[in-house]
Amino acid sequence: MATTLEMPVEKKDQLGNAKPVVIVFGGAGGIGSAICKALADGGMRVVVGYNTQAQGAEALVKSLSGEGHSARKAPVTDTAALAKLAEDIAQDYGRCDAIVNCAGTTRFVKHADLGSLDDELIDRILATNVRGAFATVRAFHSLLEKSPLVGGGVVVNLSSSAGNFAIGSNVMYCASKAALDNMTKSLGRALAPKVRVVSVAPALVDTEFVKSLDRDWRDAQAASTPMGRLATPEEIAAAVRAVITTLTFTTGSILQVDGGRTLGV
C-alpha cells in the first residue's frame, strides 16, 4: 500500500524561533540578490553580506518579504572581520543555519593570453573565490553545527560549470571553481553529519551584467546550451533554496544547473 512521505517538522532553536537564519555572502550582486529574495520568500531571515555595495545591500534588505533581515559588511578575504561577524550574528540572532558563498571575482582574459593573467589578478581570484569560501565556513562552523534544521547546517558554494569543462572568463577563474568544487567534497565529508556542503554550479546566468555584454556572444552561449537559453538568476536561487530546505540527505555534491551545457561543448 502506497504511503505519502511528509517533510519532518522543523525544530525550533533554544529561543523558540523556528525561522532559519541564512547569510548570503556577495548578497547584493545579481545572483546574490535573487538568492536573498528566494530565501526570504521561503520564510528565512536573511543576512545580506556585502563588501563594497553597502547601499545596494541596504536597499535589498528593505525589499525582502518577511522580517528579521539585515545587511552586514562581510569581506570574505578578511578573516578577523569574519570572526567578528560570526560573533555579532550569534549575539543578534542566536543562530546561523546556512551560509551561501556567492562572493566572487573575475575579469575576462583570453585563455591563450598568459601575459595578461597577471599575478595580482590571480591572487585576487584565488583569495576571493577559494580562500574566501573556506574562511566563511571556518568562521561560522560552530554556529552551523548547532543548527536545528532537518539535515543540519548547510553551506552552499556558488560554483560554475567552468570548474568542470574549463571554459570561462579566464584560466584562473576556471581553476578557482574547480578548487571550490573539490573543497565542497572535502568539507562535505569532514563536516558530516552536522553540516552539509553542496556546490550549485550554473553555466552563464543572464544577469543584468551579462545582458549588457555583446548580444551575438550571448546568443552564441545560449545556442551552445542544450536547453537553448541561459539560466535566470531566479532559477539559480531556486536551486540554492532547494539545497537548504529539501535536499536534506545531499552533501559533498556538485549540483549542475546549466541547462545541459556540460553535456557537450
C-alpha positions as CSV (number, residue, x, y, z in Angstrom):
1,M,0.0,0.0,0.0
2,A,1.5,3.4,-1.0
3,T,2.2,5.9,1.7
4,T,2.7,9.6,1.5
5,L,6.0,10.9,2.8
6,E,5.9,14.2,4.7
7,M,8.8,16.5,5.4
8,P,9.8,16.4,9.1
9,V,8.6,19.4,11.1
10,E,11.5,21.9,11.6
11,K,12.8,22.1,15.1
12,K,12.9,25.4,17.0
13,D,16.1,26.8,18.4
14,Q,16.8,27.5,22.1
15,L,15.0,30.8,21.7
16,G,11.8,29.2,20.4
17,N,12.3,30.7,16.9
18,A,11.8,28.3,14.0
19,K,12.8,30.8,11.3
20,P,16.2,29.9,10.0
21,V,19.0,32.4,9.6
22,V,20.9,32.4,6.4
23,I,23.9,34.6,5.4
24,V,24.5,35.3,1.8
25,F,28.0,36.5,1.1
26,G,28.0,38.6,-2.0
27,G,24.3,39.0,-1.5
28,A,24.0,42.4,-3.2
29,G,25.1,41.1,-6.6
30,G,22.8,39.9,-9.5
31,I,22.7,36.3,-8.5
32,G,23.1,37.0,-4.8
33,S,20.0,39.3,-4.8
34,A,17.9,36.7,-6.4
35,I,19.0,34.2,-3.8
36,C,18.2,36.6,-0.9
37,K,14.7,37.1,-2.3
38,A,14.0,33.4,-2.7
39,L,15.2,32.6,0.8
40,A,13.2,35.4,2.3
41,D,10.1,34.3,0.4
42,G,10.7,30.9,1.9
43,G,10.3,32.3,5.4
44,M,14.0,32.6,6.3
45,R,15.7,35.5,8.0
46,V,18.4,36.7,5.5
47,V,21.7,38.5,6.3
48,V,22.9,40.2,3.1
49,G,26.7,40.1,3.3
50,Y,28.5,42.8,1.2
51,N,32.0,44.1,0.8
52,T,31.6,47.4,-1.1
53,Q,27.9,47.6,-2.1
54,A,26.5,48.9,1.2
55,Q,23.7,51.0,-0.4
56,G,22.6,48.1,-2.6
57,A,22.6,45.7,0.3
58,E,20.5,48.1,2.5
59,A,18.0,48.7,-0.3
60,L,17.8,44.9,-0.9
61,V,17.0,44.3,2.8
62,K,14.1,46.7,2.7
63,S,12.7,45.0,-0.3
64,L,12.7,41.5,1.2
65,S,9.5,39.8,2.3
66,G,9.1,39.0,6.0
67,E,11.1,40.3,8.9
68,G,14.4,40.0,10.7
69,H,16.7,40.7,7.7
70,S,19.8,42.8,7.9
71,A,22.8,43.9,5.8
72,R,26.3,43.3,7.2
73,K,29.7,44.1,5.9
74,A,31.3,40.8,5.2
75,P,34.6,40.9,3.3
76,V,35.4,37.2,2.7
77,T,39.2,37.9,2.4
78,D,39.3,39.4,5.9
79,T,39.5,36.5,8.5
80,A,39.3,38.8,11.5
81,A,36.2,40.6,10.1
82,L,34.5,37.3,9.5
83,A,35.2,36.1,13.1
84,K,33.7,39.4,14.4
85,L,30.7,38.9,12.1
86,A,30.1,35.4,13.5
87,E,30.2,36.8,17.0
88,D,27.7,39.5,16.0
89,I,25.3,37.1,14.3
90,A,25.4,34.8,17.4
91,Q,24.6,37.7,19.6
92,D,21.9,39.3,17.4
93,Y,20.2,36.1,16.1
94,G,21.3,33.3,18.4
95,R,21.8,31.0,15.4
96,C,23.1,30.6,11.9
97,D,21.6,27.8,9.9
98,A,23.2,28.2,6.4
99,I,25.7,30.3,4.6
100,V,25.8,30.9,0.8
101,N,29.1,31.7,-0.7
102,C,28.2,33.9,-3.6
103,A,31.0,36.4,-3.4
104,G,33.4,36.1,-6.3
105,T,35.6,38.0,-8.7
106,T,37.0,37.6,-12.2
107,R,38.0,39.5,-15.3
108,F,37.8,38.5,-18.9
109,V,41.2,37.3,-20.2
110,K,41.6,35.1,-23.3
111,H,42.9,31.7,-22.2
112,A,45.8,31.8,-24.6
113,D,46.9,35.3,-23.4
114,L,49.1,34.2,-20.5
115,G,50.8,37.5,-20.1
116,S,47.6,39.4,-19.3
117,L,46.7,37.0,-16.5
118,D,49.0,38.9,-14.1
119,D,49.9,37.8,-10.5
120,E,47.6,40.5,-8.9
121,L,44.6,39.1,-10.7
122,I,45.5,35.5,-10.0
123,D,45.9,36.3,-6.3
124,R,42.6,38.2,-6.1
125,I,40.7,35.5,-7.8
126,L,42.1,32.7,-5.6
127,A,41.8,34.8,-2.4
128,T,38.1,35.6,-3.0
129,N,36.8,32.6,-4.8
130,V,38.6,29.8,-2.9
131,R,40.2,31.1,0.3
132,G,37.2,33.3,1.0
133,A,34.8,30.5,0.7
134,F,36.8,28.4,3.1
135,A,37.2,31.3,5.5
136,T,33.4,31.8,5.8
137,V,33.0,28.1,6.7
138,R,35.8,28.3,9.2
139,A,34.3,31.3,10.9
140,F,30.7,30.0,11.1
141,H,31.4,26.3,11.6
142,S,30.5,26.2,15.3
143,L,27.2,28.1,14.7
144,L,26.3,25.8,11.7
145,E,26.9,22.7,13.8
146,K,24.2,23.9,16.3
147,S,21.5,24.4,13.6
148,P,18.2,22.6,14.3
149,L,17.4,22.4,10.6
150,V,16.5,19.0,9.3
151,G,19.7,17.7,7.8
152,G,21.8,20.1,9.9
153,G,23.5,23.3,9.0
154,V,24.2,24.0,5.3
155,V,27.0,25.6,3.2
156,V,26.1,26.3,-0.4
157,N,29.0,27.3,-2.6
158,L,28.2,29.1,-5.8
159,S,30.4,27.4,-8.3
160,S,30.3,27.3,-12.1
161,S,30.3,24.9,-14.9
162,A,33.7,26.5,-15.7
163,G,35.1,24.3,-13.0
164,N,34.0,21.3,-14.9
165,F,34.8,22.0,-18.6
166,A,37.4,24.7,-18.2
167,I,35.7,27.3,-20.3
168,G,35.1,30.6,-18.6
169,S,36.3,34.2,-18.2
170,N,39.9,33.2,-17.7
171,V,42.1,30.2,-16.9
172,M,42.4,31.0,-13.2
173,Y,38.7,31.6,-12.8
174,C,38.0,28.1,-14.1
175,A,40.7,26.7,-11.8
176,S,39.2,28.6,-8.8
177,K,35.8,27.0,-9.4
178,A,37.3,23.5,-9.8
179,A,39.1,24.1,-6.5
180,L,35.8,25.2,-4.9
181,D,34.1,22.0,-6.1
182,N,36.9,19.9,-4.7
183,M,36.7,21.7,-1.4
184,T,33.0,21.1,-1.3
185,K,33.6,17.4,-1.5
186,S,36.3,17.5,1.2
187,L,34.2,19.6,3.6
188,G,31.1,17.5,2.9
189,R,33.0,14.5,4.2
190,A,34.8,16.3,7.0
191,L,31.8,18.2,8.4
192,A,29.2,15.5,8.2
193,P,26.8,14.7,9.8
194,K,26.2,18.1,11.4
195,V,26.9,20.3,8.4
196,R,26.1,19.7,4.8
197,V,28.2,21.2,2.0
198,V,26.9,21.5,-1.6
199,S,28.1,23.3,-4.7
200,V,25.5,24.9,-7.1
201,A,27.2,25.1,-10.5
202,P,25.4,27.2,-13.2
203,A,26.7,28.0,-16.6
204,L,26.3,31.5,-17.8
205,V,23.5,33.3,-15.9
206,D,21.5,36.0,-17.6
207,T,22.1,38.8,-15.1
208,E,21.9,42.5,-15.9
209,F,25.7,42.5,-16.3
210,V,25.5,39.7,-18.8
211,K,22.7,41.4,-20.7
212,S,25.0,44.4,-21.1
213,L,27.6,42.4,-23.0
214,D,27.8,41.7,-26.7
215,R,24.5,40.3,-27.9
216,D,26.0,38.0,-30.5
217,W,28.2,36.5,-27.9
218,R,25.3,35.9,-25.5
219,D,23.3,34.3,-28.3
220,A,26.2,32.0,-29.1
221,Q,26.4,30.9,-25.4
222,A,22.7,30.2,-25.4
223,A,23.0,28.2,-28.6
224,S,25.7,26.1,-27.0
225,T,23.3,25.1,-24.3
226,P,21.0,22.1,-25.0
227,M,18.1,23.9,-23.3
228,G,18.6,26.7,-25.9
229,R,18.9,29.6,-23.4
230,L,20.8,31.0,-20.5
231,A,19.8,30.4,-16.9
232,T,17.9,33.1,-15.0
233,P,19.1,34.3,-11.6
234,E,15.8,33.1,-10.1
235,E,16.5,29.5,-11.3
236,I,19.8,29.5,-9.5
237,A,18.2,30.9,-6.4
238,A,15.6,28.1,-6.5
239,A,18.4,25.6,-6.6
240,V,20.0,27.1,-3.6
241,R,16.8,27.2,-1.7
242,A,16.2,23.5,-2.5
243,V,19.6,22.6,-1.2
244,I,18.8,24.2,2.1
245,T,15.2,23.1,2.5
246,T,14.6,20.0,0.5
247,L,17.8,18.1,-0.3
248,T,18.4,17.2,3.3
249,F,20.4,14.0,2.5
250,T,22.7,15.6,0.0
251,T,26.3,16.6,0.8
252,G,29.6,16.8,-0.9
253,S,27.8,17.1,-4.2
254,I,28.0,19.4,-7.3
255,L,24.5,20.3,-8.4
256,Q,24.7,21.3,-12.1
257,V,22.2,24.0,-13.0
258,D,23.4,24.6,-16.5
259,G,20.7,23.6,-19.0
260,G,22.9,20.6,-20.0
261,R,25.8,22.8,-21.0
262,T,28.4,20.4,-19.6
263,L,26.9,17.5,-21.7
264,G,28.9,18.7,-24.6
265,V,30.8,21.9,-25.5
